[in-house]
Amino acid sequence: MEISEKLYVGDVVRMRKQHPCGGDEWEIVRVGADIGIVCRTCQHRVLLTRRKFVRGVKQFVARGAESEG
Ligand SMILES: [Zn+2]
């Protein structure tokens, strides 16, 4: 799918690569030059460059509330 440049805190995404804990859903907690995501299964936090993030995303699971306005 096309990943738009519009990312919002609260968005939930599924990554292509499964986290070692078994989870594959991540919540965006920071949007900027780098994207901060937290594993929904183990709460592990990772900071990725926007490019790496976009490349790793498989699909959006839910969009954050900010995207609705
Ligand atoms: Zn995890």
N, CA, C, O and the ligand as a Tripos MOL2 file, in Angstrom:
@<TRIPOS>MOLECULE
protein
  277   275    70     0     0
PROTEIN
NO_CHARGES

@<TRIPOS>ATOM
      1 N           0.8360   -1.2000    0.0000 N.3       1 MET1
      2 CA          0.0000    0.0000    0.0000 C.3       1 MET1
      3 C           0.8660    1.2420    0.0000 C.2       1 MET1
      4 O           2.0440    1.1990    0.3530 O.2       1 MET1
      5 N           0.2780    2.3210   -0.3910 N.am      2 GLU2
      6 CA          0.9940    3.5860   -0.4060 C.3       2 GLU2
      7 C           1.0240    4.1650    1.0060 C.2       2 GLU2
      8 O          -0.0200    4.3360    1.6360 O.2       2 GLU2
      9 N           2.2030    4.4590    1.4900 N.am      3 ILE3
     10 CA          2.3100    5.0690    2.8080 C.3       3 ILE3
     11 C           2.4610    6.5730    2.5940 C.2       3 ILE3
     12 O           3.4520    7.0440    2.0350 O.2       3 ILE3
     13 N           1.4830    7.2910    3.0380 N.am      4 SER4
     14 CA          1.5560    8.7420    2.8550 C.3       4 SER4
     15 C           2.5850    9.3320    3.8030 C.2       4 SER4
     16 O           3.0110    8.6980    4.7690 O.2       4 SER4
     17 N           2.9660   10.5470    3.5020 N.am      5 GLU5
     18 CA          3.9280   11.2150    4.3790 C.3       5 GLU5
     19 C           3.2600   11.6750    5.6620 C.2       5 GLU5
     20 O           3.9220   12.1480    6.5860 O.2       5 GLU5
     21 N           1.9320   11.5300    5.7100 N.am      6 LYS6
     22 CA          1.2180   11.9810    6.8950 C.3       6 LYS6
     23 C           1.1280   10.8780    7.9330 C.2       6 LYS6
     24 O           0.3560    9.9270    7.8070 O.2       6 LYS6
     25 N           1.9380   11.0380    8.9560 N.am      7 LEU7
     26 CA          1.9440   10.0730   10.0490 C.3       7 LEU7
     27 C           1.5210   10.8100   11.2930 C.2       7 LEU7
     28 O           1.8590   11.9790   11.4790 O.2       7 LEU7
     29 N           0.7890   10.1360   12.1380 N.am      8 TYR8
     30 CA          0.2920   10.7880   13.3420 C.3       8 TYR8
     31 C           0.5850    9.9410   14.5690 C.2       8 TYR8
     32 O           0.6000    8.7110   14.5150 O.2       8 TYR8
     33 N           0.8170   10.6380   15.6790 N.am      9 VAL9
     34 CA          0.9550    9.9410   16.9540 C.3       9 VAL9
     35 C          -0.3560    9.2230   17.2180 C.2       9 VAL9
     36 O          -1.4280    9.8150   17.0960 O.2       9 VAL9
     37 N          -0.2750    7.9730   17.5720 N.am     10 GLY10
     38 CA         -1.4800    7.1980   17.8220 C.3      10 GLY10
     39 C          -1.8030    6.2260   16.6930 C.2      10 GLY10
     40 O          -2.6080    5.3110   16.8600 O.2      10 GLY10
     41 N          -1.1660    6.4340   15.5390 N.am     11 ASP11
     42 CA         -1.3600    5.4810   14.4500 C.3      11 ASP11
     43 C          -0.8010    4.1250   14.8700 C.2      11 ASP11
     44 O           0.2190    4.0440   15.5550 O.2      11 ASP11
     45 N          -1.4780    3.0760   14.4540 N.am     12 VAL12
     46 CA         -0.9800    1.7280   14.7340 C.3      12 VAL12
     47 C          -0.6500    1.0740   13.3980 C.2      12 VAL12
     48 O          -1.4610    1.0660   12.4720 O.2      12 VAL12
     49 N           0.5420    0.5340   13.3230 N.am     13 VAL13
     50 CA          0.9810   -0.0880   12.0670 C.3      13 VAL13
     51 C           1.4380   -1.5230   12.2870 C.2      13 VAL13
     52 O           1.8180   -1.9160   13.3890 O.2      13 VAL13
     53 N           1.3890   -2.2780   11.2230 N.am     14 ARG14
     54 CA          1.9270   -3.6300   11.2450 C.3      14 ARG14
     55 C           3.2030   -3.6040   10.4220 C.2      14 ARG14
     56 O           3.2050   -3.1430    9.2810 O.2      14 ARG14
     57 N           4.2920   -4.1010   11.0060 N.am     15 MET15
     58 CA          5.5710   -4.0920   10.3140 C.3      15 MET15
     59 C           5.8030   -5.4130    9.5840 C.2      15 MET15
     60 O           5.2880   -6.4630    9.9690 O.2      15 MET15
     61 N           6.6020   -5.3210    8.5130 N.am     16 ARG16
     62 CA          6.9150   -6.5290    7.7400 C.3      16 ARG16
     63 C           7.6590   -7.5410    8.5960 C.2      16 ARG16
     64 O           7.4290   -8.7480    8.5070 O.2      16 ARG16
     65 N           8.5480   -7.0270    9.4210 N.am     17 LYS17
     66 CA          9.3770   -7.9040   10.2330 C.3      17 LYS17
     67 C           8.7870   -8.0170   11.6280 C.2      17 LYS17
     68 O           8.5300   -7.0110   12.2900 O.2      17 LYS17
     69 N           8.5780   -9.2280   12.0590 N.am     18 GLN18
     70 CA          8.0220   -9.4480   13.3850 C.3      18 GLN18
     71 C           9.0680   -9.1490   14.4610 C.2      18 GLN18
     72 O          10.2440   -9.4800   14.3070 O.2      18 GLN18
     73 N           8.6280   -8.5270   15.5390 N.am     19 HIS19
     74 CA          9.5340   -8.2640   16.6480 C.3      19 HIS19
     75 C           9.8890   -9.5870   17.3220 C.2      19 HIS19
     76 O           9.0700  -10.5060   17.3370 O.2      19 HIS19
     77 N          11.0940   -9.7000   17.8810 N.am     20 PRO20
     78 CA         11.4920  -10.9470   18.5610 C.3      20 PRO20
     79 C          10.5020  -11.4070   19.6340 C.2      20 PRO20
     80 O          10.4430  -12.5950   19.9500 O.2      20 PRO20
     81 N           9.7390  -10.4900   20.1870 N.am     21 CYS21
     82 CA          8.7740  -10.8670   21.2260 C.3      21 CYS21
     83 C           7.5520  -11.5580   20.6270 C.2      21 CYS21
     84 O           6.7310  -12.1160   21.3550 O.2      21 CYS21
     85 N           7.4330  -11.5200   19.3090 N.am     22 GLY22
     86 CA          6.2870  -12.1560   18.6630 C.3      22 GLY22
     87 C           5.2590  -11.1670   18.1500 C.2      22 GLY22
     88 O           4.3740  -11.5230   17.3710 O.2      22 GLY22
     89 N           5.3790   -9.9190   18.5910 N.am     23 GLY23
     90 CA          4.4050   -8.9090   18.1650 C.3      23 GLY23
     91 C           4.7650   -8.3120   16.8150 C.2      23 GLY23
     92 O           5.9370   -8.2620   16.4420 O.2      23 GLY23
     93 N           3.7580   -7.8620   16.0900 N.am     24 ASP24
     94 CA          4.0560   -7.1740   14.8330 C.3      24 ASP24
     95 C           3.2540   -5.8780   14.7040 C.2      24 ASP24
     96 O           3.2400   -5.2510   13.6450 O.2      24 ASP24
     97 N           2.5890   -5.4830   15.7920 N.am     25 GLU25
     98 CA          1.8660   -4.2160   15.7580 C.3      25 GLU25
     99 C           2.5910   -3.1800   16.6050 C.2      25 GLU25
    100 O           2.9910   -3.4460   17.7380 O.2      25 GLU25
    101 N           2.7470   -2.0050   16.0310 N.am     26 TRP26
    102 CA          3.4710   -0.9260   16.6910 C.3      26 TRP26
    103 C           2.6410    0.3420   16.6960 C.2      26 TRP26
    104 O           1.9190    0.6320   15.7420 O.2      26 TRP26
    105 N           2.7510    1.0920   17.7780 N.am     27 GLU27
    106 CA          2.0430    2.3600   17.8610 C.3      27 GLU27
    107 C           3.0330    3.5060   17.7230 C.2      27 GLU27
    108 O           4.0980    3.5060   18.3400 O.2      27 GLU27
    109 N           2.6630    4.4830   16.9010 N.am     28 ILE28
    110 CA          3.5370    5.6350   16.7100 C.3      28 ILE28
    111 C           3.4140    6.5630   17.9160 C.2      28 ILE28
    112 O           2.3160    6.9860   18.2770 O.2      28 ILE28
    113 N           4.5480    6.8720   18.5310 N.am     29 VAL29
    114 CA          4.5330    7.7300   19.7160 C.3      29 VAL29
    115 C           5.2660    9.0430   19.4780 C.2      29 VAL29
    116 O           5.2130    9.9530   20.3040 O.2      29 VAL29
    117 N           5.9460    9.1320   18.3500 N.am     30 ARG30
    118 CA          6.6600   10.3580   18.0580 C.3      30 ARG30
    119 C           6.7930   10.5150   16.5480 C.2      30 ARG30
    120 O           7.1720    9.5760   15.8480 O.2      30 ARG30
    121 N           6.4830   11.6940   16.0610 N.am     31 VAL31
    122 CA          6.6080   11.9560   14.6330 C.3      31 VAL31
    123 C           7.4830   13.1890   14.4370 C.2      31 VAL31
    124 O           7.1970   14.2650   14.9620 O.2      31 VAL31
    125 N           8.5310   13.0140   13.6860 N.am     32 GLY32
    126 CA          9.4400   14.1290   13.4340 C.3      32 GLY32
    127 C          10.4060   13.7130   12.3520 C.2      32 GLY32
    128 O          10.0360   12.9920   11.4260 O.2      32 GLY32
    129 N          11.6360   14.1590   12.4620 N.am     33 ALA33
    130 CA         12.6470   13.7000   11.5170 C.3      33 ALA33
    131 C          12.8050   12.1900   11.6830 C.2      33 ALA33
    132 O          13.0300   11.4630   10.7150 O.2      33 ALA33
    133 N          12.6850   11.7430   12.9100 N.am     34 ASP34
    134 CA         12.6750   10.3150   13.2010 C.3      34 ASP34
    135 C          11.3000    9.9240   13.7120 C.2      34 ASP34
    136 O          10.5690   10.7380   14.2770 O.2      34 ASP34
    137 N          10.9670    8.6600   13.5010 N.am     35 ILE35
    138 CA          9.6740    8.1530   13.9330 C.3      35 ILE35
    139 C           9.8710    7.2370   15.1260 C.2      35 ILE35
    140 O          10.6390    6.2780   15.0590 O.2      35 ILE35
    141 N           9.1860    7.5280   16.2060 N.am     36 GLY36
    142 CA          9.2640    6.6900   17.4020 C.3      36 GLY36
    143 C           8.0770    5.7410   17.4300 C.2      36 GLY36
    144 O           6.9290    6.1620   17.2910 O.2      36 GLY36
    145 N           8.3620    4.4610   17.6110 N.am     37 ILE37
    146 CA          7.2850    3.4800   17.6830 C.3      37 ILE37
    147 C           7.4740    2.5790   18.8980 C.2      37 ILE37
    148 O           8.5970    2.3280   19.3360 O.2      37 ILE37
    149 N           6.3590    2.1010   19.4300 N.am     38 VAL38
    150 CA          6.3950    1.2290   20.5940 C.3      38 VAL38
    151 C           5.6960   -0.0790   20.2330 C.2      38 VAL38
    152 O           4.5850   -0.0790   19.7030 O.2      38 VAL38
    153 N           6.3580   -1.1810   20.5270 N.am     39 CYS39
    154 CA          5.7730   -2.4960   20.2800 C.3      39 CYS39
    155 C           4.5720   -2.6710   21.2090 C.2      39 CYS39
    156 O           4.6810   -2.4760   22.4190 O.2      39 CYS39
    157 N           3.4330   -3.0370   20.6370 N.am     40 ARG40
    158 CA          2.2180   -3.1570   21.4440 C.3      40 ARG40
    159 C           2.2350   -4.3970   22.3290 C.2      40 ARG40
    160 O           1.4500   -4.5150   23.2700 O.2      40 ARG40
    161 N           3.1280   -5.3060   22.0180 N.am     41 THR41
    162 CA          3.1730   -6.5440   22.7880 C.3      41 THR41
    163 C           4.1030   -6.4370   23.9980 C.2      41 THR41
    164 O           3.7480   -6.8520   25.1010 O.2      41 THR41
    165 N           5.3010   -5.8750   23.7810 N.am     42 CYS42
    166 CA          6.2800   -5.8420   24.8760 C.3      42 CYS42
    167 C           6.6530   -4.4240   25.2950 C.2      42 CYS42
    168 O           7.4850   -4.2400   26.1840 O.2      42 CYS42
    169 N           6.0460   -3.4200   24.6640 N.am     43 GLN43
    170 CA          6.2910   -2.0080   25.0080 C.3      43 GLN43
    171 C           7.7050   -1.5410   24.6960 C.2      43 GLN43
    172 O           8.1200   -0.4760   25.1510 O.2      43 GLN43
    173 N           8.4380   -2.3190   23.9330 N.am     44 HIS44
    174 CA          9.7860   -1.9170   23.5430 C.3      44 HIS44
    175 C           9.6950   -0.7080   22.6090 C.2      44 HIS44
    176 O           8.8740   -0.6750   21.6930 O.2      44 HIS44
    177 N          10.5420    0.2670   22.8560 N.am     45 ARG45
    178 CA         10.4910    1.4910   22.0670 C.3      45 ARG45
    179 C          11.6570    1.5760   21.0920 C.2      45 ARG45
    180 O          12.8010    1.2950   21.4500 O.2      45 ARG45
    181 N          11.3590    1.9650   19.8680 N.am     46 VAL46
    182 CA         12.3720    2.0540   18.8210 C.3      46 VAL46
    183 C          12.2470    3.3800   18.0990 C.2      46 VAL46
    184 O          11.1480    3.8940   17.8920 O.2      46 VAL46
    185 N          13.3930    3.9250   17.7200 N.am     47 LEU47
    186 CA         13.4060    5.1620   16.9470 C.3      47 LEU47
    187 C          13.9580    4.8300   15.5560 C.2      47 LEU47
    188 O          15.0520    4.2800   15.4280 O.2      47 LEU47
    189 N          13.1990    5.1650   14.5350 N.am     48 LEU48
    190 CA         13.6060    4.8670   13.1640 C.3      48 LEU48
    191 C          13.6170    6.1380   12.3330 C.2      48 LEU48
    192 O          12.8630    7.0750   12.5960 O.2      48 LEU48
    193 N          14.4790    6.1570   11.3290 N.am     49 THR49
    194 CA         14.3920    7.2750   10.4030 C.3      49 THR49
    195 C          13.0930    7.0860    9.6290 C.2      49 THR49
    196 O          12.5840    5.9710    9.5100 O.2      49 THR49
    197 N          12.5700    8.1720    9.1110 N.am     50 ARG50
    198 CA         11.3090    8.1090    8.3800 C.3      50 ARG50
    199 C          11.4070    7.1170    7.2110 C.2      50 ARG50
    200 O          10.4740    6.3610    6.9400 O.2      50 ARG50
    201 N          12.5440    7.1400    6.5360 N.am     51 ARG51
    202 CA         12.7320    6.2580    5.3920 C.3      51 ARG51
    203 C          12.6860    4.7920    5.8120 C.2      51 ARG51
    204 O          12.0340    3.9660    5.1730 O.2      51 ARG51
    205 N          13.3920    4.4880    6.8970 N.am     52 LYS52
    206 CA         13.4050    3.1080    7.3780 C.3      52 LYS52
    207 C          12.0260    2.6760    7.8300 C.2      52 LYS52
    208 O          11.6020    1.5450    7.5920 O.2      52 LYS52
    209 N          11.3330    3.5930    8.4830 N.am     53 PHE53
    210 CA          9.9940    3.2840    8.9680 C.3      53 PHE53
    211 C           9.0680    2.9370    7.8050 C.2      53 PHE53
    212 O           8.3950    1.9060    7.8080 O.2      53 PHE53
    213 N           9.0510    3.8340    6.8040 N.am     54 VAL54
    214 CA          8.1580    3.6390    5.6560 C.3      54 VAL54
    215 C           8.4730    2.3260    4.9400 C.2      54 VAL54
    216 O           7.5800    1.6210    4.4720 O.2      54 VAL54
    217 N           9.7740    2.0210    4.8690 N.am     55 ARG55
    218 CA         10.1710    0.7920    4.1970 C.3      55 ARG55
    219 C           9.7230   -0.4460    4.9790 C.2      55 ARG55
    220 O           9.4530   -1.4990    4.4010 O.2      55 ARG55
    221 N           9.6510   -0.2990    6.2880 N.am     56 GLY56
    222 CA          9.3240   -1.4540    7.1190 C.3      56 GLY56
    223 C           7.8400   -1.6960    7.3420 C.2      56 GLY56
    224 O           7.4330   -2.7800    7.7600 O.2      56 GLY56
    225 N           7.0380   -0.6820    7.0610 N.am     57 VAL57
    226 CA          5.6050   -0.8280    7.3180 C.3      57 VAL57
    227 C           4.9260   -1.7310    6.2980 C.2      57 VAL57
    228 O           5.1690   -1.6340    5.0950 O.2      57 VAL57
    229 N           4.0790   -2.6030    6.8030 N.am     58 LYS58
    230 CA          3.3080   -3.4760    5.9280 C.3      58 LYS58
    231 C           1.9290   -2.8540    5.7060 C.2      58 LYS58
    232 O           1.4510   -2.7700    4.5750 O.2      58 LYS58
    233 N           1.3000   -2.4240    6.7910 N.am     59 GLN59
    234 CA         -0.0110   -1.8020    6.6490 C.3      59 GLN59
    235 C          -0.3760   -1.0020    7.8860 C.2      59 GLN59
    236 O           0.1710   -1.2080    8.9690 O.2      59 GLN59
    237 N          -1.3020   -0.0940    7.6990 N.am     60 PHE60
    238 CA         -1.8260    0.6360    8.8410 C.3      60 PHE60
    239 C          -2.9710   -0.1730    9.4300 C.2      60 PHE60
    240 O          -3.8400   -0.6670    8.7120 O.2      60 PHE60
    241 N          -2.9530   -0.2970   10.7380 N.am     61 VAL61
    242 CA         -4.0070   -1.0350   11.4220 C.3      61 VAL61
    243 C          -5.0780   -0.0600   11.8860 C.2      61 VAL61
    244 O          -6.2720   -0.3480   11.7990 O.2      61 VAL61
    245 N          -4.6510    1.0850   12.3740 N.am     62 ALA62
    246 CA         -5.5910    2.1040   12.8420 C.3      62 ALA62
    247 C          -4.9230    3.4590   12.7300 C.2      62 ALA62
    248 O          -3.7120    3.5830   12.9150 O.2      62 ALA62
    249 N          -5.7050    4.4600   12.4310 N.am     63 ARG63
    250 CA         -5.1540    5.7900   12.3560 C.3      63 ARG63
    251 C          -5.4290    6.5320   13.6520 C.2      63 ARG63
    252 O          -6.4710    6.3500   14.2830 O.2      63 ARG63
    253 N          -4.4740    7.3720   14.0390 N.am     64 GLY64
    254 CA         -4.6350    8.1490   15.2530 C.3      64 GLY64
    255 C          -5.7400    9.1790   15.1050 C.2      64 GLY64
    256 O          -6.1280    9.5250   13.9890 O.2      64 GLY64
    257 N          -6.2400    9.6630   16.2160 N.am     65 ALA65
    258 CA         -7.3540   10.6140   16.2300 C.3      65 ALA65
    259 C          -7.0150   11.8820   15.4610 C.2      65 ALA65
    260 O          -7.8970   12.4940   14.8590 O.2      65 ALA65
    261 N          -5.7640   12.2790   15.4740 N.am     66 GLU66
    262 CA         -5.3630   13.5310   14.8150 C.3      66 GLU66
    263 C          -5.5900   13.5010   13.3130 C.2      66 GLU66
    264 O          -5.6940   14.5510   12.6780 O.2      66 GLU66
    265 N          -5.6670   12.3260   12.7500 N.am     67 SER67
    266 CA         -5.8070   12.2280   11.2990 C.3      67 SER67
    267 C          -7.2320   12.5050   10.8400 C.2      67 SER67
    268 O          -7.4830   12.6180    9.6410 O.2      67 SER67
    269 N          -8.1570   12.6140   11.7670 N.am     68 GLU68
    270 CA         -9.5590   12.7630   11.3770 C.3      68 GLU68
    271 C          -9.9950   14.1950   11.1620 C.2      68 GLU68
    272 O         -11.1070   14.4390   10.6940 O.2      68 GLU68
    273 N          -9.1450   15.1410   11.4940 N.am     69 GLY69
    274 CA         -9.5560   16.5150   11.3180 C.3      69 GLY69
    275 C          -9.0570   17.0660   10.0100 C.2      69 GLY69
    276 O          -9.3130   18.2280    9.6920 O.2      69 GLY69
    277 ZN          7.9550   -6.5450   21.0680 Zn       70 ZN70
@<TRIPOS>BOND
     1     1     2 1
     2     2     3 1
     3     3     4 2
     4     3     5 am
     5     5     6 1
     6     6     7 1
     7     7     8 2
     8     7     9 am
     9     9    10 1
    10    10    11 1
    11    11    12 2
    12    11    13 am
    13    13    14 1
    14    14    15 1
    15    15    16 2
    16    15    17 am
    17    17    18 1
    18    18    19 1
    19    19    20 2
    20    19    21 am
    21    21    22 1
    22    22    23 1
    23    23    24 2
    24    23    25 am
    25    25    26 1
    26    26    27 1
    27    27    28 2
    28    27    29 am
    29    29    30 1
    30    30    31 1
    31    31    32 2
    32    31    33 am
    33    33    34 1
    34    34    35 1
    35    35    36 2
    36    35    37 am
    37    37    38 1
    38    38    39 1
    39    39    40 2
    40    39    41 am
    41    41    42 1
    42    42    43 1
    43    43    44 2
    44    43    45 am
    45    45    46 1
    46    46    47 1
    47    47    48 2
    48    47    49 am
    49    49    50 1
    50    50    51 1
    51    51    52 2
    52    51    53 am
    53    53    54 1
    54    54    55 1
    55    55    56 2
    56    55    57 am
    57    57    58 1
    58    58    59 1
    59    59    60 2
    60    59    61 am
    61    61    62 1
    62    62    63 1
    63    63    64 2
    64    63    65 am
    65    65    66 1
    66    66    67 1
    67    67    68 2
    68    67    69 am
    69    69    70 1
    70    70    71 1
    71    71    72 2
    72    71    73 am
    73    73    74 1
    74    74    75 1
    75    75    76 2
    76    75    77 am
    77    77    78 1
    78    78    79 1
    79    79    80 2
    80    79    81 am
    81    81    82 1
    82    82    83 1
    83    83    84 2
    84    83    85 am
    85    85    86 1
    86    86    87 1
    87    87    88 2
    88    87    89 am
    89    89    90 1
    90    90    91 1
    91    91    92 2
    92    91    93 am
    93    93    94 1
    94    94    95 1
    95    95    96 2
    96    95    97 am
    97    97    98 1
    98    98    99 1
    99    99   100 2
   100    99   101 am
   101   101   102 1
   102   102   103 1
   103   103   104 2
   104   103   105 am
   105   105   106 1
   106   106   107 1
   107   107   108 2
   108   107   109 am
   109   109   110 1
   110   110   111 1
   111   111   112 2
   112   111   113 am
   113   113   114 1
   114   114   115 1
   115   115   116 2
   116   115   117 am
   117   117   118 1
   118   118   119 1
   119   119   120 2
   120   119   121 am
   121   121   122 1
   122   122   123 1
   123   123   124 2
   124   123   125 am
   125   125   126 1
   126   126   127 1
   127   127   128 2
   128   127   129 am
   129   129   130 1
   130   130   131 1
   131   131   132 2
   132   131   133 am
   133   133   134 1
   134   134   135 1
   135   135   136 2
   136   135   137 am
   137   137   138 1
   138   138   139 1
   139   139   140 2
   140   139   141 am
   141   141   142 1
   142   142   143 1
   143   143   144 2
   144   143   145 am
   145   145   146 1
   146   146   147 1
   147   147   148 2
   148   147   149 am
   149   149   150 1
   150   150   151 1
   151   151   152 2
   152   151   153 am
   153   153   154 1
   154   154   155 1
   155   155   156 2
   156   155   157 am
   157   157   158 1
   158   158   159 1
   159   159   160 2
   160   159   161 am
   161   161   162 1
   162   162   163 1
   163   163   164 2
   164   163   165 am
   165   165   166 1
   166   166   167 1
   167   167   168 2
   168   167   169 am
   169   169   170 1
   170   170   171 1
   171   171   172 2
   172   171   173 am
   173   173   174 1
   174   174   175 1
   175   175   176 2
   176   175   177 am
   177   177   178 1
   178   178   179 1
   179   179   180 2
   180   179   181 am
   181   181   182 1
   182   182   183 1
   183   183   184 2
   184   183   185 am
   185   185   186 1
   186   186   187 1
   187   187   188 2
   188   187   189 am
   189   189   190 1
   190   190   191 1
   191   191   192 2
   192   191   193 am
   193   193   194 1
   194   194   195 1
   195   195   196 2
   196   195   197 am
   197   197   198 1
   198   198   199 1
   199   199   200 2
   200   199   201 am
   201   201   202 1
   202   202   203 1
   203   203   204 2
   204   203   205 am
   205   205   206 1
   206   206   207 1
   207   207   208 2
   208   207   209 am
   209   209   210 1
   210   210   211 1
   211   211   212 2
   212   211   213 am
   213   213   214 1
   214   214   215 1
   215   215   216 2
   216   215   217 am
   217   217   218 1
   218   218   219 1
   219   219   220 2
   220   219   221 am
   221   221   222 1
   222   222   223 1
   223   223   224 2
   224   223   225 am
   225   225   226 1
   226   226   227 1
   227   227   228 2
   228   227   229 am
   229   229   230 1
   230   230   231 1
   231   231   232 2
   232   231   233 am
   233   233   234 1
   234   234   235 1
   235   235   236 2
   236   235   237 am
   237   237   238 1
   238   238   239 1
   239   239   240 2
   240   239   241 am
   241   241   242 1
   242   242   243 1
   243   243   244 2
   244   243   245 am
   245   245   246 1
   246   246   247 1
   247   247   248 2
   248   247   249 am
   249   249   250 1
   250   250   251 1
   251   251   252 2
   252   251   253 am
   253   253   254 1
   254   254   255 1
   255   255   256 2
   256   255   257 am
   257   257   258 1
   258   258   259 1
   259   259   260 2
   260   259   261 am
   261   261   262 1
   262   262   263 1
   263   263   264 2
   264   263   265 am
   265   265   266 1
   266   266   267 1
   267   267   268 2
   268   267   269 am
   269   269   270 1
   270   270   271 1
   271   271   272 2
   272   271   273 am
   273   273   274 1
   274   274   275 1
   275   275   276 2
@<TRIPOS>SUBSTRUCTURE
     1 MET1         2 RESIDUE 1 A MET
     2 GLU2         6 RESIDUE 1 A GLU
     3 ILE3        10 RESIDUE 1 A ILE
     4 SER4        14 RESIDUE 1 A SER
     5 GLU5        18 RESIDUE 1 A GLU
     6 LYS6        22 RESIDUE 1 A LYS
     7 LEU7        26 RESIDUE 1 A LEU
     8 TYR8        30 RESIDUE 1 A TYR
     9 VAL9        34 RESIDUE 1 A VAL
    10 GLY10       38 RESIDUE 1 A GLY
    11 ASP11       42 RESIDUE 1 A ASP
    12 VAL12       46 RESIDUE 1 A VAL
    13 VAL13       50 RESIDUE 1 A VAL
    14 ARG14       54 RESIDUE 1 A ARG
    15 MET15       58 RESIDUE 1 A MET
    16 ARG16       62 RESIDUE 1 A ARG
    17 LYS17       66 RESIDUE 1 A LYS
    18 GLN18       70 RESIDUE 1 A GLN
    19 HIS19       74 RESIDUE 1 A HIS
    20 PRO20       78 RESIDUE 1 A PRO
    21 CYS21       82 RESIDUE 1 A CYS
    22 GLY22       86 RESIDUE 1 A GLY
    23 GLY23       90 RESIDUE 1 A GLY
    24 ASP24       94 RESIDUE 1 A ASP
    25 GLU25       98 RESIDUE 1 A GLU
    26 TRP26      102 RESIDUE 1 A TRP
    27 GLU27      106 RESIDUE 1 A GLU
    28 ILE28      110 RESIDUE 1 A ILE
    29 VAL29      114 RESIDUE 1 A VAL
    30 ARG30      118 RESIDUE 1 A ARG
    31 VAL31      122 RESIDUE 1 A VAL
    32 GLY32      126 RESIDUE 1 A GLY
    33 ALA33      130 RESIDUE 1 A ALA
    34 ASP34      134 RESIDUE 1 A ASP
    35 ILE35      138 RESIDUE 1 A ILE
    36 GLY36      142 RESIDUE 1 A GLY
    37 ILE37      146 RESIDUE 1 A ILE
    38 VAL38      150 RESIDUE 1 A VAL
    39 CYS39      154 RESIDUE 1 A CYS
    40 ARG40      158 RESIDUE 1 A ARG
    41 THR41      162 RESIDUE 1 A THR
    42 CYS42      166 RESIDUE 1 A CYS
    43 GLN43      170 RESIDUE 1 A GLN
    44 HIS44      174 RESIDUE 1 A HIS
    45 ARG45      178 RESIDUE 1 A ARG
    46 VAL46      182 RESIDUE 1 A VAL
    47 LEU47      186 RESIDUE 1 A LEU
    48 LEU48      190 RESIDUE 1 A LEU
    49 THR49      194 RESIDUE 1 A THR
    50 ARG50      198 RESIDUE 1 A ARG
    51 ARG51      202 RESIDUE 1 A ARG
    52 LYS52      206 RESIDUE 1 A LYS
    53 PHE53      210 RESIDUE 1 A PHE
    54 VAL54      214 RESIDUE 1 A VAL
    55 ARG55      218 RESIDUE 1 A ARG
    56 GLY56      222 RESIDUE 1 A GLY
    57 VAL57      226 RESIDUE 1 A VAL
    58 LYS58      230 RESIDUE 1 A LYS
    59 GLN59      234 RESIDUE 1 A GLN
    60 PHE60      238 RESIDUE 1 A PHE
    61 VAL61      242 RESIDUE 1 A VAL
    62 ALA62      246 RESIDUE 1 A ALA
    63 ARG63      250 RESIDUE 1 A ARG
    64 GLY64      254 RESIDUE 1 A GLY
    65 ALA65      258 RESIDUE 1 A ALA
    66 GLU66      262 RESIDUE 1 A GLU
    67 SER67      266 RESIDUE 1 A SER
    68 GLU68      270 RESIDUE 1 A GLU
    69 GLY69      274 RESIDUE 1 A GLY
    70 ZN70       277 GROUP 0 **** ****
